Amino acid sequence: MEMVLSDVEVRVLGCLIEKSMSTPEYYPLTLHALTAACNQKSNRAPVMALDEAMVTSALNTLRYTHHVVCQVATAGSRVPKFSHDVVNKLPLTDLDLTLMCELMLRGPQTAGELRTHARRLREIESVAAVTDAMGCLAALEPDPMVIRLPPGEGHREPRYAHLLSGEVEVDIVERPAVTPRATPVRDERVAALEAKVELLQADVQGLREALDLFRTQFE
């Protein structure tokens, strides 16, 4: 792609996108708040330990080289804050931006995983909607933004990864297809309950993150 980002730049940009959706009342972000967001232990893979100097360096590249981040001044604030400007640089719908944000923060995922994880940012109608969006992003010319990967360990479904950091190493040998088996009704109910628990945990974690982000505005 024309824009090739480092892992730290991807994390910084992903966090700005995430917080613009999840906690708009505390957005744009100060450098301190953005660094804390980059180092979160939840909704991150891998977990990073960045300092403000590393985040500042990434911000400078995102601002002056790729033009996808802006520094803004807000009333009543004595410190500069930062916001993303991705929608004016990349051809992304609101759904695309949400899904790309999850790929940037969590790495390769199946369509089902993407839908579940993205629910903390916005409701997505179906797994099919995710698959369709991934297909469109993978087919962009001349620069696709995602790539379809073989199923990961323990998965039957293909995964998707973003291409903001350049080409992704792909195992060219596809795993043999797994023959679906009939799933007992009880297993379906357990899976539904597990999904609800995961969503509740995500809501609780989101509240904790919002509180932490609120605190960072005054440190």
N, C-alpha and C positions, 0 to 999 in steps of 0.2 A: 504494500500500500504506500501511497504518497507520504502518509504520516506514520512513522514507526516510533513507538514509545518504549521507554525502559519499563521494567517492572515497577519501579517506584513512581514513575509518571502515571502509569496505569492506575496504581492504587490511589494517588492523589486525585486524579480526574474522576475515578469511580466514586470516591468519597464525596466529592462536591456534587456529583449527580445524585447520589443517594440522599444526602442531607437536604437537597433542594426539594425532594419529594417527601421524605419521611418526617422532617422537622422544619418546614418552611418558615415557622415563626422565629427560628434561630439562624436563618440563612440570609445573606452570605456569612461565611465563616472567617473568624480570625485565624491567624497562623497557629495559635495555641490550640484552638478548637479543632482545626483541620488535622493537626498532628495527632491529637487524641483520637480522632475518627480513624485515621490511618492505622493506628495501633490497637484498635478494638480487637478483642478476642472472639467476639460473636460475629457471625455473618462474614467471616474472612477466611480465605484459604489461599496462600499460607498466612499465618499470623506474622506480622512484622514488628520490628522495634526501631522505628525511625526517630531521628531527632529533628529539631526545627531547622537546622542547617540543611539536612537532606531534603526536607519538604520544600524549603525555600528554593533550592537548586532546581527541583522538579517544577515548581511553580514558574520559575524564570523561563525554563524551556517551553512549558505549555503556553506561557504568555507571549514570549517574543519570537519563538520559532514556529510554533504550531497555531498560535492565535485561537486557542480554545478556552482560555481562562482570562478573566478580567479582574483588576483590582478596583474596588469600589469604595466610596466614602459614604457612610450612613450617618444620619442625624443623631447626635448624642454620643457617637463613638469616637474615642480618641486614638484608636488603632485601626490600621487598614484591614479590610476584609476582602475575601475572594469569592468569585462566583464562576461557574462554567458558562461557556458560550458554544456548546457543542452543536446545538440545533442550527446555528448559522454556518457551521463548517462542514457537517456531515449530513447526508440525506437520511435522517431518521424520523420516524413517527414517534408519538408518545409511547406506544407499545414497544417499538424498537429500542428506544432509549432505556426503558425499564429493563428489558431483557439484556441489553448490552451491559448495563450497570451490574446486573447480577453475575454475568460472565466475567466482568472485570474484577469483581470482588471475591468471587468464589471459585473461579476456574471452570473447566469443562463440566457440563451437566447434561442430563437427558432433558427432553421437553417436559416431562412430568416434574422433574426436580426444579426446573426453571419456573414452572407455573406455581409450585408450592412456595418456593423461596421469594418469588416476586410479589406474592400476595401482601407482604408487609408494605409494599410501595403502591400497589394498585391491584384491583381485582381483574383477573383475566378470565375470559369466558370459558375457555376450554383448552385442553392440551393441543387440540387441532389448531387453535389460533396461534399457539407458540410455534408449532411445527411449520405453519404457513409463513410466519414472520421470519423464522430461521432460514427457510428456503429462499425467501426474497433477498435477505441479506447475503446469503451465500452466492446468489446469482447476480449480484451487482456488477456492472461493468464500468470501467475496466478493473476496479478494485473491490473484490468481495470483502465483506467485513467479518464473516464467520465461516467456519469450515465444519463439515460433518465428519465426526470421528467414529471409529469402530466402538462397539459397546465396551465399557470398562469392566473391570473384575466384578463379578456378581450381578451384572446388569444384562438384560436382554435387548435393551433399546440403544440406538446410537446416541452419542453425545455430541454436543456442539461447543466450539471454542471460538473466542474472538481472535481477530487477526491484527489487532492494533499494535502488537509487538512483532509483527512480521510472521513469516511462515511457522507453522506448528509442526513439530516432529510427529509423524503419524506412523503407527505400525501398519505396514501395507498388507499384512496378512489378516484378513477378517476372521473373527472367531466364528466357528460353526453356529448356524442358527439353532436356537433352542426351541424345541417343539412345545408349544403352549399346552399346559395341562388344565383340566377343569379345576376351578378353584372352589372349594366348599364355601357355602354361604357364611359359615362361621368365620372363615379366614377373611372374607370380604368385609364383614362387620368389624373385625379386629383392625384391618387395614384402615377402615374409615375412622375408627376411634383414634388410631395412632396419628392419622393426618390431622384430626381436630386438636389433639394434644400438642402436636408440633406447631399448629397455628396459634394456640393459646400461649405456648412458650415464646413464640416470636413476638406476640403482642406485649407480653410482660417485658421481654428484653428490649423491645422498642421504647417502652415507657422508661426503663432504666437508662437507655442511651439518651433519650430526650432530656432527662434530669441531669445526666452527666454533662451533656452539651450545654445546658443552661448554666451550670456551675462554671464551666470554662470561660464563659463570657465575662466573668467578674474576677478571674484570676490574673 
